[in-house]
Amino acid sequence: MSDAVPAPAAEVPETVATYLRLRGLKPSSTSWKRKRRIAVDDDNAPFTPGRDPGMLGDILDRLTRDSGWQTTLAREDLVRQWADLAGADTAKHSEPVSLERGLLTVKCDSTAWAKNLQFMRATILTEIGRRYPDAGVENLRFIGPDVPSWKWGPRAVPGRGPRDTYG
């Protein structure tokens, strides 16, 4: 038998292809073999790890981690659970209003409550870090009730401003 060029890949039987491969020839560059089913299919075997249904909490944790929602959900939990975190009496007189660049701003009913919470700042910050590490809270700021301000924007010029024309 001479080294003849084999027929197209679809027409070459498997025994001829094996013969050609043993002789160092290629039957075709395309894959024409029939796919065989794997005899051992561990994914579908009963009673193997991963076959039992997962807990809903584990599935939701994996979903939030894969989607990148952990920080957002931790921040929402922090706001929702403020009463448990700071205490029921304290929560009646204070509420978190913003969380930007690691600074949690808490608005209080009075300046006295703001000052008292300032004294408890380290304790509250430690508790936030323990319960909600993904929230990204690095610092706390306590503010009193809203009072009229002449400042507009993040910068202010020293001096009395427009009030010096009142007489």
C-alpha positions in Angstrom: 0.0 0.0 0.0 1.4 3.4 -0.9 1.2 6.6 1.1 -2.0 7.9 -0.6 -3.8 11.0 0.4 -6.8 10.1 2.6 -10.4 10.8 1.7 -12.2 13.8 3.3 -12.6 13.6 7.1 -16.2 12.8 7.1 -15.6 9.7 5.0 -12.6 8.3 6.8 -13.5 5.4 9.1 -11.9 5.2 12.5 -9.8 2.2 11.7 -8.2 3.8 8.7 -7.6 7.0 10.7 -5.9 5.0 13.4 -3.8 3.2 10.8 -2.7 6.5 9.2 -1.9 8.0 12.6 0.3 4.9 13.5 2.2 5.5 10.2 2.8 9.1 11.1 0.2 10.6 8.7 -2.7 12.9 9.6 -6.1 11.9 8.3 -7.4 15.5 8.6 -7.0 18.6 10.6 -10.6 18.8 11.6 -12.1 16.8 14.4 -14.3 14.1 12.9 -14.4 11.6 15.8 -17.6 10.9 17.4 -17.8 12.2 21.0 -18.1 9.5 23.5 -20.0 9.8 26.7 -17.8 9.8 29.8 -18.4 6.5 31.6 -17.7 8.1 35.1 -19.8 11.2 35.6 -19.1 12.4 39.1 -21.3 15.4 38.8 -24.5 13.3 38.5 -23.5 10.5 40.9 -25.9 10.4 43.9 -24.7 11.1 47.4 -21.6 13.0 46.3 -20.5 16.4 47.6 -22.3 19.3 46.0 -25.5 17.3 45.1 -27.5 18.2 48.1 -29.5 21.5 47.9 -27.7 24.4 49.5 -29.0 26.6 52.3 -30.7 29.8 51.1 -28.5 32.0 53.2 -25.4 30.4 51.7 -26.7 31.0 48.2 -27.6 34.6 49.0 -24.1 35.2 50.5 -22.5 33.8 47.4 -24.8 36.0 45.2 -24.0 39.2 47.1 -20.2 38.4 47.1 -20.2 37.6 43.4 -22.2 40.7 42.5 -20.2 43.1 44.7 -23.1 44.1 46.9 -21.5 43.4 50.3 -20.5 47.0 51.0 -23.9 48.4 50.0 -25.8 45.8 52.0 -23.5 46.3 55.1 -24.2 50.0 55.0 -27.9 49.5 54.7 -27.8 47.0 57.7 -25.9 49.6 59.7 -28.6 52.2 59.2 -31.4 49.7 59.8 -29.9 48.3 62.9 -28.8 51.6 64.5 -31.1 51.1 67.5 -29.4 47.7 68.3 -25.9 49.2 67.7 -26.2 52.4 69.7 -28.9 51.4 72.1 -32.6 52.0 72.2 -32.4 55.3 74.2 -29.6 56.7 72.1 -31.4 55.8 68.9 -34.5 57.8 70.0 -32.3 60.9 69.9 -29.9 60.2 67.0 -30.0 58.8 63.5 -27.3 58.2 60.8 -27.7 60.6 57.9 -24.8 60.0 55.6 -21.8 57.8 55.0 -19.2 59.2 52.6 -15.6 58.3 52.2 -15.6 56.3 55.4 -17.1 59.1 57.5 -20.5 58.2 59.2 -22.4 61.4 60.1 -25.0 61.0 62.9 -27.6 63.7 63.5 -28.7 64.2 67.1 -31.7 65.9 68.6 -29.6 68.3 70.6 -26.0 69.4 71.1 -26.0 67.7 74.4 -26.8 64.3 72.8 -24.1 65.1 70.2 -21.5 65.8 72.9 -22.4 62.6 74.9 -22.2 60.5 71.7 -18.8 62.1 71.0 -17.6 60.7 74.4 -18.9 57.2 73.3 -17.3 57.6 69.9 -14.6 54.9 70.3 -17.1 52.3 71.7 -19.6 52.9 68.9 -16.8 52.8 66.2 -15.4 49.6 67.6 -18.9 48.0 67.6 -19.5 49.1 64.0 -16.2 47.6 62.9 -17.0 44.3 64.7 -20.6 44.0 63.3 -20.3 45.6 59.9 -16.7 45.3 58.7 -17.7 45.6 55.0 -19.5 49.0 55.6 -16.1 50.8 55.5 -16.8 53.1 58.4 -13.5 54.7 59.5 -14.6 57.7 61.5 -17.7 59.1 63.2 -19.1 62.7 63.3 -22.0 63.7 65.5 -23.9 66.9 64.6 -26.6 68.7 66.5 -29.9 70.0 65.2 -30.0 72.1 62.1 -29.5 75.8 62.7 -29.4 78.5 60.1 -26.1 79.0 58.5 -24.6 81.7 56.3 -22.1 79.3 54.8 -22.8 78.1 51.3 -20.6 75.3 50.0 -17.6 73.5 51.4 -15.4 76.6 51.9 -15.9 79.7 54.0 -14.2 83.0 54.3 -13.2 84.2 57.8 -15.1 87.2 59.1 -18.6 88.2 59.9 -19.8 88.0 56.3 -23.2 89.5 55.4 -24.1 90.0 59.1 -21.8 93.0 59.5 -24.2 95.3 57.5 -27.0 94.9 60.0 -25.9 97.9 62.1 
